[in-house]
Amino acid sequence: MPTLVRAGQDCRVQGAEQGLSESVKLMRLTTTGALRIVRTARLAAKATGNEMMGLAVGIAGNFRVRQDGRLTAMTVGDVAMHQARNAWEMVTGSNAEIQMIKFSRDLLPPGARDIGDGVPGLRAHSPATNLLVRYLDQLGSSASDLTAVQQADAGHAAIDLLVMALRGPATAAPDGSAPVLLPAMMAYVRAHVHEPLAVERLARLHHISVRHLYSLFESVDMTPGVYIRTQRLLAARNILVDPRHIGLSIGRVAAMTGFANARTFHRAFYQEFGTTPDGWRHDALRLPGKKLTPAS
């Protein structure tokens, strides 16, 4: 999330970004004077669909956040949120310390992905928000001592706590109904066939239980595991005859679509389509007009 940074006279800044995973980044920012961080309207206009969001927690001192035409004063324990597609500005006071976390909007449930709009500051007055603040403070101090796997888990745990705090005591889980959540999960699977994607991980990414996940897929008469495997196979079938990938080995195509090995891929492909991967590619090359069924 590119920004413009301007430091006041005699201001010293300390901070380094640490990646907890590909989609979650952490940074502890310490300043001894005024520091201005700005995401201009021009920068915001360049945001892509894979936008990042940010969360800033006051650890010491004071800072101010301007977003959506509102200026909010922040202090210890307060939380400010922003997202890449919005213009925003943050100015620190002297001797300020801020814990920041950046993450992909895709990690939030669909209904919570625009939470920054109109709410630049959130007072730390609820037990859930206080828990989130304490966790991020501790994570900022100890993340470097964790293993890579533990860092990734800790980053996703922070997002889970954020979702919990956003829901509040009187708010239902955002977009937990099948008409909204099921298509979102299906789209996620199709976009990530190349990644290891267990049913448990799919449920966690969408902040629902595995049991709820299975109940949602009952409406399409398919289990989540079967849907994931089918989308992998449909993607592989198209890659096999794509002119850009015609020179790839069967093993490479299997790896590109999330299969552990070529033997498992070969068996699953034959069971699904009644032909081998090599046979499908050969027939497609012999009959160039052969139509493919798109993944859906």
C-alpha positions, 0 to 999 in steps of 0.5 A: 500500500504505497504512501507518502511519508514526511518527517518533521524537523528533528524527528527520528523514526524507527520501524521495519515491516515483518511479513507474517505470511504473504497476505499479512504484514506487521510493523511497529512504528516509533517516532520522536516527533511529528510524522505524516503518512499520507495515501493520496487520492491519486494513489488510492485510485490505482488500487487493484482488486487485490487491495490491502487494508490496514489497522493501526493501534496506539501503543504510546503517545498520540496520533491523528487520522483523517479519512472520509473528511473526518479528523479523529484524535487517537491515543493509547488503545485506540484503533484506526482502520484504512484501506487501499482504495481510500485516501487517508492521512495519519500524523503522529505526535512526539514520542508516539508508538503505533503497532500496524498490521496490513492484510489482504481484504480477501481475509475478511468475510465479504460483508466486512471488506469495506469496514474502513468506510466512514469509520476511521477511528474505533474507541477501545471501549469493548472487551473484544476490541481491548482483546484485539489491542492487547494481542497485536501489542504482544504480537508486535513484540514477539513475532520475530521469535516465532517460526514461519508457520507460527507467524502465519498462524498468529497473523490469521489469529489477529484477523479472526480477533478483528472480525470478532471485534467488528461483529460486536455483541448485537451484530450477526456474523456478516454474510453468513447465509448461503446466497452470499457466502457459498458463491464467495467460497466457490470463487475463492477455490477457483482462484486458488486451485494451485494452492494447498487447500484443505476443507478446514482451511477453507472454513477458517478463511471464511470464518465459519465452522467446518460443519457450517461449510458442509451444510452450505455445500449441501445446497449444491449436492456436493461436499467441499472436498469434491468441489475443490478436487473438481475445480483442480481437475477442470483447471488442469484440463484447460492447462493441458491444451493451452498453447502457452503450456503445451510443453509442460509435463503432466507432473508439472500440470499436476503441481500447478493445480494442487495435486501432490503427485502425478500418479494421484492426478492421473487417477483422479483425471481418469475417474472424472473424464474417462481419459488420461491427461496424455490422452486428453492432450493428444485428442485436443491437439488432433482436433483443435476445434474441440471445445472445453467446459469452463470451470464453474 
